[in-house]
Amino acid sequence: MQYQTKINYAPSRHAALDSLAKVDPAQYSRSRNFLDGAVTGLSPWITHGYTNVREATQLLVQKYRLSFEDKLIFEFAWREFFKHVHTELGDGILRDVRRPVWPGRYNNQLPDDIEEGRTGIAAIDAGIALLYETGYLHNHVRMWIASYVVHIRKVHWKVGADWMYSHLLDGDLASNHLSWQWVAGTFSHKPYVFNADNVHKYAPRWDCTGTSIDTDYESLDSIARSKRDLGRERNAPPVGVARPACTGFQMDLLSEPLKRKLVDLRQPVGVEASCTLLDQFKTVKLIHPWDLKACFDVAKEGVLRVGLIDCAFHEVHPWSEQRWAFVLGAMETGCDQVWIVDTRQASHNVAILARFTKTEVRIELRETLNPGYATVTKCLPAKWLREEKLLPNPLRFQQSFSRFYKEATTMAGSLEEALHEHALAD
Ligand SMILES: Cc1cc2nc3c(=O)[nH]c(=O)nc-3n(C[C@H](O)[C@H](O)[C@H](O)COP(=O)(O)OP(=O)(O)OC[C@H]3O[C@@H](n4cnc5c(N)ncnc54)[C@H](O)[C@@H]3O)c2cc1C
């Protein structure tokens, strides 16, 4: 009874561009809300920078007439809106942006039946099974799961957001955690609730009649605003699916070829070895996990391409094995070395910085908001490269998507102008 045709998320730029070539914006806008609709499936590639929304739009306008009115451009802009909010609030996106919709304490642990996809609600259980199997979920399923977890089972949104993030191939702190907050009502004006009729309309194969969500919106809204935890369904299946392991960075995630490229900057010997080699190069291009397109650029003389892993980030935000393979696969193909750092090792990092500063080499790194990676200049004297965006970033903080979109599109003028003139305007 599954919906998704399994997309092969191969760690290659070719696969990303292949997927992009199949996108049909008109069909997308007609059907995107349906589980079997023509969604793009691009998010894992976009999140990890195999491509980005700017490049995707550039390629699409060569085939289709598109403008700011198009649904797909609108949805691309949601991603940029969440980044806009992340830039403004920083780690604040990981805490309630507004007051929760009821004043009590949400559960701080995910119940076993949710973790194992045996709640007895077909849309939730099938969604969780898909999440574990593929690392990808349709937007509607993400909304249903988040709403169920927070409002029907009274689990704190952050617990759910961390759990979903760790299993997604496209897990993105801004899009994921702020979407959970939007569903929870801490980043919107009301809780998002859904019922069995809504599932029937968009995913008719997942029958939820007779379950606790088979009721009207008014009742669901008042459940969301009360302390009621409805628990699992009475006739829920006893057995569900096993939750795949998620881990921080570990050496055994590396393939044999990658192990040979490894330089561990957490050790003084690693620092010395890399600095000695650097004399042969003009530029070091550091490639973090959200900039993987750079692994597939044509190699330039005098440029050393280095994959970068910060253990500090991954300890707080662990990933599934398939996500690690999706990221490390690109580094294996396109990097000459992989450097491991730990941005928490303050005094050691001062020493690394001092040693690298003595070399003549220019070190470049693409901007990122991911914690740890965002502070890597504390250990490496790197120059930031601007992140490629579709829309100019409004100068003032815009708290709602509609205001953000209005402001950014007014600044840009038209989609064409956004692509030509506002290339790196912010
Ligand atoms: C609870 C919840 C958690 C989410 N977590 C993530 C996440 O970790 N990473 C992530 O990239 N998206 C997340 N989203 C947003 C959205 O669900 C996914 O981007 C989308 O489903 C990805 O599938 P697609 O590429 O087929 O999307 P399409 O519908 O084909 O959209 C094309 C692209 O537009 C962007 N996009 C579309 N909708 C959104 C949206 N609502 N918010 C932000 N960007 C959007 C994405 O880059 C996407 O790849 C989340 C949404 C919810 C409700």
The ligand as an SDF file (V2000), in Angstrom:
LIG
                    3D

 53 58  0  0  0  0  0  0  0  0999 V2000
    7.4410   18.3780    9.3620 C   0  0  0  0  0  0  0  0  0  0  0  0
    8.1900   18.7710    8.1220 C   0  0  0  0  0  0  0  0  0  0  0  0
    9.5600   18.5380    8.0490 C   0  0  0  0  0  0  0  0  0  0  0  0
   10.2660   18.9240    6.9050 C   0  0  0  0  0  0  0  0  0  0  0  0
   11.6310   18.7000    6.8610 N   0  0  0  0  0  0  0  0  0  0  0  0
   12.3330   19.0940    5.7810 C   0  0  0  0  0  0  0  0  0  0  0  0
   13.7520   18.9040    5.7360 C   0  0  0  0  0  0  0  0  0  0  0  0
   14.3780   18.4210    6.6790 O   0  0  0  0  0  0  0  0  0  0  0  0
   14.4070   19.2730    4.5980 N   0  0  0  0  0  0  0  0  0  0  0  0
   13.7480   19.8340    3.5330 C   0  0  0  0  0  0  0  0  0  0  0  0
   14.3940   20.1410    2.5150 O   0  0  0  0  0  0  0  0  0  0  0  0
   12.4180   20.0590    3.5790 N   0  0  0  0  0  0  0  0  0  0  0  0
   11.6980   19.7040    4.6540 C   0  0  0  0  0  0  0  0  0  0  0  0
   10.3440   19.9200    4.6840 N   0  0  0  0  0  0  0  0  0  0  0  0
    9.6990   20.6390    3.5740 C   0  0  0  0  0  0  0  0  0  0  0  0
    9.1210   19.7450    2.4630 C   0  0  0  0  0  0  0  0  0  0  0  0
    8.3160   18.7620    3.0230 O   0  0  0  0  0  0  0  0  0  0  0  0
   10.2130   19.0770    1.6290 C   0  0  0  0  0  0  0  0  0  0  0  0
   11.1310   20.0270    1.1570 O   0  0  0  0  0  0  0  0  0  0  0  0
    9.6130   18.3750    0.4130 C   0  0  0  0  0  0  0  0  0  0  0  0
    8.6100   17.4840    0.7930 O   0  0  0  0  0  0  0  0  0  0  0  0
   10.7180   17.6380   -0.3030 C   0  0  0  0  0  0  0  0  0  0  0  0
   10.2060   16.8430   -1.3380 O   0  0  0  0  0  0  0  0  0  0  0  0
   10.3540   17.2840   -2.8550 P   0  0  0  0  0  0  0  0  0  0  0  0
   11.7620   17.6060   -3.1720 O   0  0  0  0  0  0  0  0  0  0  0  0
    9.6910   16.2370   -3.6670 O   0  0  0  0  0  0  0  0  0  0  0  0
    9.5100   18.6200   -2.8260 O   0  0  0  0  0  0  0  0  0  0  0  0
    8.7800   19.4330   -3.9650 P   0  0  0  0  0  0  0  0  0  0  0  0
    7.3810   19.6400   -3.5280 O   0  0  0  0  0  0  0  0  0  0  0  0
    9.0080   18.8030   -5.2820 O   0  0  0  0  0  0  0  0  0  0  0  0
    9.4740   20.8530   -3.8950 O   0  0  0  0  0  0  0  0  0  0  0  0
   10.6560   21.1940   -4.6170 C   0  0  0  0  0  0  0  0  0  0  0  0
   11.6720   21.7550   -3.6650 C   0  0  0  0  0  0  0  0  0  0  0  0
   11.1730   22.9470   -3.0570 O   0  0  0  0  0  0  0  0  0  0  0  0
   11.5940   23.0240   -1.7040 C   0  0  0  0  0  0  0  0  0  0  0  0
   10.3960   22.9280   -0.8420 N   0  0  0  0  0  0  0  0  0  0  0  0
    9.1770   22.4990   -1.2050 C   0  0  0  0  0  0  0  0  0  0  0  0
    8.3200   22.6200   -0.1660 N   0  0  0  0  0  0  0  0  0  0  0  0
    9.0180   23.1290    0.8560 C   0  0  0  0  0  0  0  0  0  0  0  0
    8.6970   23.4930    2.1960 C   0  0  0  0  0  0  0  0  0  0  0  0
    7.4610   23.3790    2.6850 N   0  0  0  0  0  0  0  0  0  0  0  0
    9.6790   23.9740    2.9730 N   0  0  0  0  0  0  0  0  0  0  0  0
   10.9340   24.1340    2.4940 C   0  0  0  0  0  0  0  0  0  0  0  0
   11.2980   23.8240    1.2350 N   0  0  0  0  0  0  0  0  0  0  0  0
   10.3490   23.3340    0.4270 C   0  0  0  0  0  0  0  0  0  0  0  0
   12.4930   21.8280   -1.4570 C   0  0  0  0  0  0  0  0  0  0  0  0
   13.8320   22.2160   -1.6780 O   0  0  0  0  0  0  0  0  0  0  0  0
   12.0240   20.8390   -2.5090 C   0  0  0  0  0  0  0  0  0  0  0  0
   13.0280   19.9270   -2.8910 O   0  0  0  0  0  0  0  0  0  0  0  0
    9.6040   19.5520    5.8220 C   0  0  0  0  0  0  0  0  0  0  0  0
    8.2180   19.7760    5.9090 C   0  0  0  0  0  0  0  0  0  0  0  0
    7.5190   19.3790    7.0370 C   0  0  0  0  0  0  0  0  0  0  0  0
    6.0460   19.6360    7.0840 C   0  0  0  0  0  0  0  0  0  0  0  0
  1  2  1  0
  2  3  1  0
  2 52  2  0
  3  4  2  0
  4  5  1  0
  4 50  1  0
  5  6  2  0
  6  7  1  0
  6 13  1  0
  7  8  2  0
  7  9  1  0
  9 10  1  0
 10 11  2  0
 10 12  1  0
 12 13  2  0
 13 14  1  0
 14 15  1  0
 14 50  1  0
 15 16  1  0
 16 17  1  0
 16 18  1  0
 18 19  1  0
 18 20  1  0
 20 21  1  0
 20 22  1  0
 22 23  1  0
 23 24  1  0
 24 25  2  0
 24 26  1  0
 24 27  1  0
 27 28  1  0
 28 29  2  0
 28 30  1  0
 28 31  1  0
 31 32  1  0
 32 33  1  0
 33 34  1  0
 33 48  1  0
 34 35  1  0
 35 36  1  0
 35 46  1  0
 36 37  1  0
 36 45  1  0
 37 38  2  0
 38 39  1  0
 39 40  1  0
 39 45  2  0
 40 41  1  0
 40 42  2  0
 42 43  1  0
 43 44  2  0
 44 45  1  0
 46 47  1  0
 46 48  1  0
 48 49  1  0
 50 51  2  0
 51 52  1  0
 52 53  1  0
M  END
$$$$
